[in-house]
Amino acid sequence: MTELVTFTRGDLQAAATVVEATARHQEALGRTLWPPASVTPERLARHYPAPTWHVAWRGGAAVGAFSLLKSDPPYWPDDPPGEALYLHKLAVHPTCQGQGLAHTLLEHAVQVTRESGRPWLKLDTAASRPALRGLYETFGFEPVDERDVFDFRVVRYRLPVKRA
């Protein structure tokens, strides 16, 4: 029997624990996603304030996290206010990967976006990450374009969110 996953919001420390564990795990596999030094609570808070974090819990342990921003000028500079929520730093703790939790996190992000009244959930990911791109595309995100943002080539994705 699978334990129920619950969500809390605003726990930057728990979110950073999951994101940092994921970063270290990916780095150990030779697939650096985020340099571990860039995902400390202090560094994350610069771009992703505590209220934007959603943390998934199972059995008292933080098993997943993501941040939802109300605007994302570096990656979506032309979007009008209120058009979307923007997903960043989706992470599943390494001890829980391969259990479908990424889809659970994405479903929660869709729910939050729907409740916010915004018609789109948007994100970006490195163009060189086929597994992540496959995850988002399998979930239903459609690629919008590829572009250079800062020093990275990214693919921007969007998912229409229908009102309940």
C-alpha positions as CSV (number, residue, x, y, z in Angstrom):
1,M,0.0,0.0,0.0
2,T,1.3,3.4,-1.0
3,E,1.4,6.0,1.8
4,L,-0.5,9.2,1.2
5,V,1.4,12.2,0.0
6,T,0.5,15.5,1.7
7,F,1.6,19.0,0.8
8,T,2.7,22.0,2.8
9,R,3.6,25.4,1.6
10,G,6.3,27.8,2.6
11,D,8.9,25.4,4.2
12,L,12.1,26.6,2.5
13,Q,14.3,24.5,4.8
14,A,12.5,21.2,3.9
15,A,12.4,22.2,0.2
16,A,16.1,23.0,0.2
17,T,16.8,19.6,1.8
18,V,15.1,17.8,-1.0
19,V,16.5,20.0,-3.8
20,E,20.1,19.7,-2.4
21,A,19.8,15.9,-2.1
22,T,18.6,15.7,-5.7
23,A,21.4,18.0,-6.9
24,R,24.0,15.9,-5.1
25,H,22.5,12.6,-6.4
26,Q,22.5,13.9,-10.0
27,E,26.0,15.2,-9.7
28,A,27.2,11.8,-8.4
29,L,25.6,10.2,-11.5
30,G,27.5,12.6,-13.7
31,R,24.4,14.5,-14.7
32,T,24.7,17.8,-12.8
33,L,21.3,19.4,-12.8
34,W,22.1,22.2,-10.3
35,P,25.4,22.7,-8.6
36,P,24.8,21.7,-5.0
37,A,26.3,25.0,-3.7
38,S,23.6,26.9,-5.7
39,V,20.7,25.2,-3.8
40,T,21.4,26.0,-0.2
41,P,18.4,27.7,1.6
42,E,20.1,31.0,1.4
43,R,20.8,30.8,-2.3
44,L,17.3,29.4,-3.1
45,A,15.6,32.2,-1.1
46,R,17.2,34.8,-3.4
47,H,15.0,33.8,-6.4
48,Y,12.4,31.5,-4.8
49,P,11.1,33.0,-1.6
50,A,9.7,30.7,1.1
51,P,6.0,31.3,0.3
52,T,6.6,30.0,-3.2
53,W,7.7,26.5,-2.1
54,H,5.4,23.5,-2.0
55,V,6.8,20.4,-0.2
56,A,5.4,16.9,-0.5
57,W,5.5,14.7,2.6
58,R,5.2,11.0,3.1
59,G,5.5,9.2,6.4
60,G,6.8,12.4,8.0
61,A,9.6,12.8,5.5
62,A,9.9,15.5,2.8
63,V,10.0,13.6,-0.5
64,G,9.5,16.3,-3.1
65,A,9.5,20.0,-3.6
66,F,9.0,22.7,-6.2
67,S,8.6,26.5,-6.4
68,L,5.7,28.3,-8.1
69,L,6.3,31.9,-9.1
70,K,3.7,34.5,-10.1
71,S,6.0,35.9,-12.7
72,D,9.2,34.9,-14.4
73,P,10.7,37.7,-16.4
74,P,14.1,36.1,-17.2
75,Y,12.4,33.1,-18.9
76,W,9.0,34.5,-19.9
77,P,9.6,38.3,-20.4
78,D,6.6,38.9,-22.7
79,D,3.9,37.2,-20.6
80,P,1.2,39.6,-19.3
81,P,0.6,39.6,-15.5
82,G,-1.7,36.9,-14.3
83,E,-1.3,34.6,-17.3
84,A,0.5,31.7,-15.6
85,L,2.3,30.3,-12.6
86,Y,5.9,29.3,-13.3
87,L,7.3,26.1,-12.0
88,H,10.9,25.9,-10.9
89,K,13.2,23.4,-9.1
90,L,11.0,20.4,-9.3
91,A,12.8,17.8,-7.2
92,V,12.1,14.3,-5.9
93,H,14.3,13.1,-3.1
94,P,16.7,10.4,-4.4
95,T,15.4,7.8,-2.0
96,C,11.9,8.2,-3.5
97,Q,12.7,8.5,-7.2
98,G,11.1,6.1,-9.6
99,Q,7.8,5.9,-7.7
100,G,5.7,8.3,-9.7
101,L,6.2,11.2,-7.3
102,A,7.2,13.7,-10.1
103,H,3.8,13.2,-11.6
104,T,2.2,13.7,-8.1
105,L,4.2,17.0,-7.8
106,L,3.1,18.1,-11.2
107,E,-0.5,17.3,-10.5
108,H,-0.3,19.4,-7.3
109,A,1.2,22.3,-9.3
110,V,-1.7,22.1,-11.8
111,Q,-4.2,22.1,-8.9
112,V,-2.5,25.2,-7.4
113,T,-2.5,26.9,-10.8
114,R,-6.1,26.1,-11.3
115,E,-7.0,27.5,-7.9
116,S,-5.1,30.7,-8.7
117,G,-7.3,31.2,-11.7
118,R,-4.4,31.3,-14.1
119,P,-4.9,29.6,-17.5
120,W,-1.3,28.3,-17.9
121,L,1.4,26.4,-15.9
122,K,4.7,27.2,-17.5
123,L,8.3,26.0,-17.0
124,D,11.7,25.8,-18.6
125,T,14.3,23.1,-18.6
126,A,17.7,22.6,-20.1
127,A,17.5,21.6,-23.7
128,S,20.2,19.0,-23.0
129,R,18.1,17.1,-20.5
130,P,16.1,14.6,-22.5
131,A,14.8,12.7,-19.5
132,L,13.3,15.8,-17.9
133,R,11.9,16.9,-21.3
134,G,10.3,13.5,-21.6
135,L,8.8,13.7,-18.2
136,Y,7.2,17.1,-19.0
137,E,6.0,16.0,-22.4
138,T,4.5,12.7,-21.1
139,F,2.6,14.8,-18.5
140,G,1.1,16.9,-21.3
141,F,3.3,20.0,-21.4
142,E,3.8,21.4,-24.9
143,P,7.1,22.8,-26.0
144,V,6.9,26.5,-26.9
145,D,10.4,27.3,-28.1
146,E,14.1,27.0,-27.4
147,R,16.1,30.0,-26.3
148,D,19.2,31.1,-24.5
149,V,18.7,32.5,-21.0
150,F,21.7,33.6,-19.1
151,D,24.3,31.0,-20.1
152,F,21.8,28.2,-20.7
153,R,19.9,26.8,-23.7
154,V,16.4,26.0,-22.4
155,V,13.2,24.7,-23.8
156,R,10.1,26.5,-22.5
157,Y,7.0,24.5,-21.9
158,R,3.4,25.3,-21.1
159,L,0.4,23.4,-20.0
160,P,-3.2,24.7,-20.3
161,V,-5.0,24.6,-17.0
162,K,-8.7,24.3,-17.3
163,R,-10.9,25.6,-14.6
164,A,-12.8,23.0,-12.6
